[in-house]
Amino acid sequence: MKSHKLYLLLPMSYIFLIVSLSVYSQPVTVESLINEMTDLERLTRFPGDSYKTVQFSSYDRRSTSPYKSGWFANSDGFGGEPVPGFEKVLEQPGEYGIGKYLICDVEKPGVIVRLWSARINGNLRVYLDDMKDPVFEGKAEDFFWRTFQAFSGKKSSQKYQSSLRQYDAFYLPIPFSERCRIEWEGDLDNLHFYHIQMRLYDQDVKVETFSRDNLKEYTRALDRARRLFFHPEKEWNYGGSEMLSESEHIPAHETGDLFHFTGNKAIERFEVELTADNMRKALRQGILNIYFDGASVPQVQAPIGYFFGTGPGIDPYSSLPFTVNPDGSMICRFVMPFRKEVRIEIDNLSDQDITVVASFRLKDYDWEAGESMHLRAHWRADHNLTSSGENPFDIPYVLGSGKGRLVGASAFIMNPSRVPTSWGNWWGEGDEKIFIDQDKIPSIFGTGSEDYFNYSWSSRAIFDHAFCGQPRNDGPGNRGFVTNYRYQILDDVPFENRIDFYMELLSHSEVPGFSYSRIAYLYAFPYFNDDHREVSEEDVKMPELPAWNRARADFGAANSLFYEAETLVEDPAKISIEKGYIWTKGKYMLWRSNNEGESLKLNIPVVKDTTVNIALTAAHSPNSGNISVVVDGRELKFENEPLVDLHQEQALVSRNHVSQTIELEDGLHELVIENREGGSNLIGIDFIWVKY
């Protein structure tokens, strides 16, 4: 480890100061907002154009206070809620159940920065300023999910549509100078989930109101954002920043000084790669500590892998501020400014040596008192919780006093539920609640944990986008280790004196031994104080998913009988047994098929004459592909398709596939799995179940 010093500020920093001051005097436009979507340095300074971030959502209106019943009420868009999930009822439902409801009526400058829906029926009308005619009138789902296309009216807009829609959220800034009024017309008994997140500016801030022509005018800005969303590391312009590299060998139970720089700069890119005998342990028990400007407590403290959004182990993904590569290298692009110095240590809490190789890109940065802020990221964990549908509670992400802005969060779940289906093992019914400053009711009150992370319906999918992702979900359903992230770049949340960010823990069924760790990412002034406690050896013990001897026949798996696949195989010589912690009894059956058309026969028991569903809990992997399933000569369909796709890029996961109903008699029945991939195919089955 070397110590670096810098004594002179380059003239470019003064140029940046002049430019940054002039930006604040410019009006807020669609173009300036699109540019903000990829401007990570902007987050390091408290907003010059003062705004508050709020969210209008379909949260259950019975939630009025933590000290009153209803705080964890969950009728938040499913339909038929006791209290309509809107600001006001404008017209009571008529003969056909259609009513009119007010989502919001804001009379000040602002901008819609994020839209989300799990599904919403009915129609919307969106009025801006004093418009007599709405800027949008049509199907609500078009506004939430096909926003760019709805405004442009062109199918050719798909390239922007695909980059701005990130799973079930949409990021197209819609500014207004005076007013925004949104009305929903629909049947309250049908689905109507929604989030509309806004910045609300001070009255003296100049904002140019959105028009459809903006989408043609600002294609250059949209193209740049699109490239950065899809290929952030390739497209990022680091300019003339200085590259420094360090490496440190850190013995077990010792602390290594990785980097120390003296001067006024900002780290704009931080890359790390670890080497150790046990990488899962190294990524969890190697603690990253970053001290800015002589702080006695690190502003960043987290297991090094978890800081980058991965764990346990390496879960590759690409987002705007973070990239985790399959080779184990991890990149942070959140800008980290400092006025006098930065010091980075790795505290090795493990019983093995760790070697850390790191590189840093340093750029000029003009630190301004009262504007510039330090990055903050404190990991916290709670183990041996009991997740429950009957006794929910609020999990704190960050509770703090001072001034700054929230720029994202990651959650790392260990869910040992024995129910094999999402309906039953889902952990995230609980809502996010973000109190800002003097809030009595959260400025941001959500409708479900996955809704905060931009997906819905307890999705089992592994996905990554610029602002959100689920790079890990072991399965089946939502069982095992799960990682979610959301980075709030355009939809950041400034706070003047306080932030309290909670996520409810509310699951379908009672699950003891539940583990919930998380990080909130913030920028804050030096006097900011939060509820962080130092990461301990107890916190970072390697999480072990409890042994799973048999699935539980409940919820989505009710009335089912489960059979270990290897016990049903007609010719056991064709298969091997593979071990792993996510499988029942710690193992699953693997059939290595080398040619299309090869088949494997199993015999499944049915205990009475009846109609059943046949389900496979199967291994998905990078070397797996399509199969078909035939029972007694009849080809089954799964999710209405004759083929079951077992391929999953860069991961080995467990997934359920449930057939259509089929009539079977009491006794044994021949089930044939056929390789339909066109070549070699690794076909893994954990267990087969008959659902009565």
N, C-alpha and C positions, 0 to 999 in steps of 0.2 A: 504494500500500500504506500502510495506517495502522497505527500501534501502539496497542493498547488496554490499559487497566489497570483492575484491580479491587482495591480495598483492604479491603472489608468482606465477611465471610461472612454470608449470610442465616441466620436462625434455622432455616429449613427443613432446612439441612444437618445440624443437630443432631438434628432429628426423624428424618431418614433414618438417622443413626447408631444411634439407639435401636431403630428398626424392624429394621435389618439385624442387630443383635446378637440380637434376639429371634428372628429367623428361624432362626438357627443352633441355638437351643435347642429348636425345634419338631421333632416327628418328621417323617421323610421319608415322604410319602404319594404315592399316585397323583396327587392334585390338585396337590401342590407340584411334582412332577416335570413334569406337563403345563405348569404355569406356567413352569418353567425352560426349556422348549422355545422360548419366545419372549422370554426375559429376557436381552437382550444385555449389560445393565449388570452382571449377576451375574458375567460372565466377567472383569471387571476386578479382582476380588478373589480372592485365593487361597481355595480352599474351606475354609469354617469346619468343615464336617463332612468330615473327612479321608477321601479315598478314592483307590483306584488303579483305573485303567481297564485292563481286560484283554480279550482276544478269544480265544474258542475257535473254531477253524476247522479245515477239512479240509486244511490245508497238508500238503505232502509230509513225512512224518516222517523221511525220510532227511536232511533239512536240519538238521544239529545244530551246525555251527560254520562260520564263514567260512573257516577254515583246513583244512577237511576236504572230501573229495569229497561231492557231494550237496547242497551249499549252494544250488545253483540247480535242484535237481530239481523236476519240474513235474507229478508225478502227484498232483493235489490235489483229486480229486473226480470224475474222469472214469470211475472204476470200474476194478477190477482192479489197484489199486496194490500194489506189493511189500510195503509196510507199511500196515496199516489207518490211515486218517486220523482216529483217535479216541484218547481218553485210555487206553482199555483195551478188550480183548475180553471181554465178559461171558459170552457163549455162542457157541461155534464154530458156523459154518453147518451146518444140518442137511441132510436129504435134498434139499430144494428150494432150497438155497443161502441160506436165510434165517438170519442170525445176529443177535446182540444186542450192542450196543456202547455204551460210555459216552462221551458228549460232555463232560460235566462233573459234578463233585460238589463243590460249594463249601459249606463249613461256616462261614459268617460272614454278617453282614448285607450286602445288596447289592441291585442292581436290574439287570434286563436293559434296556439302553437302545437297542439296535439289532439287528435281525435282517436277514440277507441270504441269498439263495440264487439260483444260476443255474438250478437244477432239482435236486430231491432226491426219490428214491423212498422207499418204506417208510413206517413209522409212528414217531411220537414219543410219549414219555411224559414229562411235566414234573411233578416233585414239588417243592412248596415247604414249608419247615420240616419238621414231623414228620407231614405228611399221609400217611395210608395209601393214599388214593386220589389219583391224579394230578389236578392242576388242569386239565391238558390231556392227552387221549389221542386220537390220530387220525392222519390223513394228515399227513406231515411238511410237504408243500407248503402245507396249510391253515394250519399254525402260522407258517410263514415269510412267506407272501404274503397270506393272508386272516385275519390275526391278530384284528382287531377283530370281524369277522364270526364267527370261530370261537368267540370268548368270549361274544359277545352272543347268538349264535344267531338273529339277525334280519336279514332282507334289507334292512330299512329303515336298517341301519347303514351303507349304502353311502356316504353323504356323509362319514363319518369314515374309512371304508375308503379312499376315493379321496384323502384329504388326508394320511393317515398312511403309505400306501404310496407311496414315491417311487422310481419305476422298480422295481428288484428288491429294494429295502430296505424295511423296515417299522420305524416309530418309535412303539411303544406301550410306555411304561414299565411294567415288571412287577417291583415291589419284593418283597423277602422279608426277614424279620427274622432268620432263623437259618441257612437252608440252601436251596440250589437244586441239584437233581439232574435231569439230562436224559439219557434213554436213547433210542437209535435202534435200530430193528429193521428190517432190510432186507437186500437182496442187494448184497453188496460189489462185484459185477461191474457194477452199474448206477450211473447218475449219483447222486452224493450230495454236492453242493457246499453248504457252509454257513459262515456267520459268526454267532456269538452274542457280542455285545459287552456287557460288564458293568462296572458300578462295584462295587468291593468296598470296603465301609466298615470303619473301625476297629470293634472289638467293642463299644465303648461308645456308638455311634451308634444312636439309636432309629429303627427302620424299621417301618412298618405294612405287613403282608403283603397282596399283591394279592388281591382277590376279584372275581368277576364283577359283583357289585352296584356296584362302583366305576364301571363304565361308565355306569350310570344316574345315580349320584350326582353325577358331575362333568361333566355335559353342558355346563354353562355355560363351564367352562374349556376343554373340547374345542371348543366353538363359537368361542370367542375365538381359539384357536390356528388353527383352520381358516380363519377370515377373514384372519388375518395371513399364513398360508402362501400363500393365493391372491392377496391384494391388499395386500402389505406397506406400500407407500407410502400407499395410500388409507386403510388402517385404523390406521396407527401413531399413537399418542397422544403428541405431543411436549410436551404440557402448556404450562407458561409459559416455555419456553426462549426465550432471546434470539437473534434472527436478525441476523447481520452479513454484509455482502456486500463483496467486493473484486474488482478486475480489475487485470490487469497485462499490459502489452505487453513481450514479452521478445525482443530481437533475437537473431539467430543467434549461437551460441557464447557467449552471456552467461547470467548467472543473475539471476532475478527474485525479489524478496522478496514473496511473495504474502500472508502473514498473520503477524502477531506479536501475541500477547495475553499480558499480564502479570496474574497472579492465580491463584487456585485454582478451576478449573472443569473441565468435560469437554465435548468436542465430541461431540454425539450424532447429528449429521447433517452430512455433508460432501458438497456437490454441486459438480461441476466441468463446464464445457463449454469446449472449445478451438475456436479458429478459426485456420486456416493454409491455405496453398495446397495442401499435400499432407498430408491428415489422417492417413494411415497412418504417415507419417514423424513427424508431431507426436506421435501417441499412443505411439510407440516411443522417440523420441529426446528427448522432454521428460521429464526425470527428476524425479519427486516425491521430495522430501526433507522429512521431518518430524522435528524435534528437540524432545524433551520435557525440560523442567527443566534446561536448560544443558548437555545432552549434546554432546560434541565430535564424535561420530559419529551420524548420523541413525538413530533407531530404525526408521523406515520409509524405505526407498530402493528405488524401482522405477520403470520406465517408467510414466508416469501411466495409460495405458490398461490396462496389464497389472495394475497394482494393483487396478483395478476389475474385473478378470477378462475383459478383452476385448483381442484383438489377434491378428494385425495388423488394424487398422481397427476398425470398430464391429460387434460381434456382440450384438444385443439379447438380454437375458434378465432374469428377475426371480427373485431369491432373498431369503431373509430379511435377510442383512446387506448385500447389494449389488443395485442395479438399474442396468442399462444400457439406455437408451431408444433407439428408432430415430432420434430427432433428434440423437443424439450426447451428450446430457446423461448424466452418470454420478453415482450416489449411493452413498455408504457410510454404513451405519448401525451399524457396529462402534463402540462407545463408546470415546473416546480421552481418558482423564483425565490431568490434570497438576497438580502441586502448586504450582509457581511461575510457569511460563510455557510457551508453545508457540510454535514458529517453523516456518513452512512456506515452503520455497523450491522453485522450479522451475528446474532446470539445463537449459538448451536446448543440447543437443549437436548439433543439426541445422544445416544451412546455410540455413535459412529463419526468418523471424520467426514467433512464436507469440503469440496473444492468449489469455489465460486469464481466464474469468469464474467466480468461485467464491462460494458462500454457505456459512455455518457456523451451526448451531444450537448455542448454548452453554447448558449447564444447570449448576445448582449440584451440586457433588460434594465430599464430605468425604474428602480424602485421608488415609488411615491408614497410617502406616509399618508395614511387616510384613504388610500385607494388600493394599494397592492396588498395581496394576501398570500398566505402559505397554504399549500396543500395539506389536508388532514385526512387520515384514513386509519381508523382504529378498529381492529378485528375483535369481536367478542363472541363467546360461545356459551351455550347452556346445554348440559348433557343430562341424561336420565330424566327427561321431562315425560309427562303423560299427556299426549295429544288426545283431544276428546271433542265429541260433538255436543256433549252435555255441559262441560265446564271449560269454555274458552277463556283465554286471557291474552293480554297485550304483551308482545315481545318488543322491547326497546331496541331500535337501531342506533339512535343517538339522541341524547338529552343534553342540551347545552345552552349556555348563556353567552352572549356576545354578538358579534356581527359577522355575517359572511353569506355564503350561498351553498345550497345542496346541489351536487352535480351527479349523483347516482348512487346505486347500491347493488350489492351482490348478496345472495343467500346460498348457503351450503347446508343441505338437509341430509340427515340419515333417518330413513323411515323404515322401521322394521315390521310394518304391518304384515299379518299373515293372510289377509284377503288378497287374492291375486288380481283383482280388477280395479280400475280407476274408481268405479262406483263402489266404494268401500275402503280403498286404501288412499284416497285423495287427502292430502294434508293441508291444502291451501284455500279453504272456504273463507278464511278471515280476511278482513279489509285493511288497507293501509290507512293510517290516520296521521296527518302531518299538521301539527299546530305551529303557527307562525306568530311570533311576537305576543300580542295580547289575546289571541284566539280563545274563545270559549268553546266553539265548535271548530273542528279542523278546517283550515282553508282547503285542504286536499283530503277528501273522504272518499275512499274507493269502494269497490264492489267485490273484491276477491284478490288473493295474493297473486294469482297468475295474471289478473287483469292489470295490476300495477306493472308486472313484467311484460305486458303487451301481448300475451296470448290468452287462451280461454279454454273452458271445458276440460280442465285438468289434462291438457294435451300431453301425450307421451313422446311427442316428436323431439328429435335433437335438431336444433337450428341455431343459426347465428346471423345477426344483422348488425348494422353500424351502431345502433342504439340499444338493442335488446337481444337476448338469446337464452337458450337452454342447452348449453354444451354437454350436459350430462343428465341422464335419466335412466338408471339401470333397468328398472322394470322387474316383473311385469306390472303394467299400469304405472303407478307412480311410487313403487316400492324401491327400497335401496338408497343409493346415494344420488342426490339430485342437486344440480347447480343452476341458478337463474341469475341473470344480470340485467340491469337497465341503467344506461348512462344518459343523464339529463343535460343535454348541451343547449338546445334551443329552449327547452322547457325547464331550465334550472330554477331553483327556488331561493330567492334572496330572503334574508331575515335581518332585521335591524338590531334586535336585542335578545331573541330567543328562538330555538327550534326544538321541538319534541316530535320525534318520528317513531311511530309504533307500527307493528304489523300484528294483527290478531292471529293467534294460533287456534284454528277451528277446523277440525277434521271430521270425516264421515263417521269414524268409529273410534273407540278408545284404543290407543297405542302406547303402551309403556315403553321406556327405553329410547324415546325419541330424542334426537340431537339436532340443535338449530344453531348454526354459527352464521355470522353476517358481517358485512362492512358497509358503512355509509361513507361516501366520498364527499368531501366538502372543501371549499376554500374559506378561510377565516382569518380575521385579524389576530395579532399576537395575544391579545387579552382574552380570546375565546376560551372558555372552560367547559368541558363536557364530563360525562359520567364514566369516562374510560378508566378501567383498572388494568394494571400491568398484566400482560399475558404470562400465565404460569405453566409449569410443567403439567399440572393436572388438566389445564385447558387443552393442551396439544397432545395428550395421549392419543395413540393411533386408534381411530374409531373402528370398532369391529361390528359388522352386521351380525346380529344373533343368528344362531343356527335355525334353519327353517325346515323342519322335518316334514311338514305337510301343510298344504294350503288350507285356508279356512273357508268352508262352504257358506258364504254369507254375502249379502248385498248383491252385486252383479254375478256372483258365483253361487247364489243360493240354490239349494236342491241339486247339488253336483256331487259326483263321486270322482275322485282323482286317482290316476294310476301312473306310476313311474314308467316312462316310455320303455326303458331297457327290459322291464319285466314282461312286456307284451310282444317282443320281437320273436318272430318264428325261427330265424336263423341268427343266433347271437354272435356267430363268427364274423358276421358282416359289420359289426359295430365295435366302437371303443367307448370307454367311459372317461369323460373329461371332468376335472375337478374345478370348482370355483365357488366363491362365497355367495353369489346371487342365486344359486340353484337350490332346489329342495334337496335335502340330505347332502348338500355340498357337491353335487355331481349332476351331469346330464349325459344323455346318449348322443354320440356323434357317429354319423354315417358318412363316409367319404366316397361319394359317387364320382366316377371318372367320365361317364358318358351319358349323353342325353338318352332318355328312355329307360334307363336302369330303374329298378323298383325295389322297395323294401316292404315286406309284409309283416303286419302286426295283427294280433287278435285282441279285440276289445270286448269286454263283457257288458251286457245290458241286463238289468235285474228284473225287468217286467216289460210286458207288451205296452208300448207307449210311443209318444212323439218326443224326440230328444234333439238337442244340439250337440254336435261333436266339436270340441275345442282343443287346440294345440297351444301349449305354452312353449315357444320355440326360441332358439338362439338366432339372433341376427348378427351378421358379421361381415367384414369386407370381402370375404371369400365365399359368401353364400349367395344363392340366387333363387330362381323360381322353382316351385314344386307344384304338383297337383295332388289331390287326395281323393281316393275312390273307396267307398264302403259298399261291400257286396255288389260290386260292379256298377254302382251309381256314383258319378262324379259329383263331389260336393262343391258348393260355392261358398266363399268366405268374403264378407263385405260385398256380396253380389258379383264377385269375380271368380272365374274358374282357377286362376293361378294365385298362389301365395308367394309373395316376394319376401325373401329372407335376407336381402342385402341391406347392410347398414354401413355407411362409410366411416372408417377410422374408429370403430367401436365394436365391442362385443356386448350385446344387451339382450334382455329377455322380453319377449312380446307375445301377447295373446292373439289368437285367430279363432273366431267362433263361426261355425257353419250355419247355414240356414237349417230350419227344422227338417227332420227326416223320421219317418215311422220305422221302428225296429222292434223285433220280437225279443222276448226273454231268451238269453243265451249268448254264445260267442259270435262275433261278426268280424269278417276279414276287412282290415283297413290297409290300403296300399298307398304308399308314398312314392311318387314318381319324380325323377329328376327331369325338369323341363328347361334347364338352363342352356343347353347346347354345348356343354362341356363339363369340366370338373365342377363340383358343387359340394361344399361342406354343409351338411344338413344336420342340425342339432335340435333335439327335442328334449325338454325337461320332463314334462308330464302331459298326459292326455286326459281330458275330463269329459264325462258324459253329464250333460245338464238336463235334468228331468223337468 
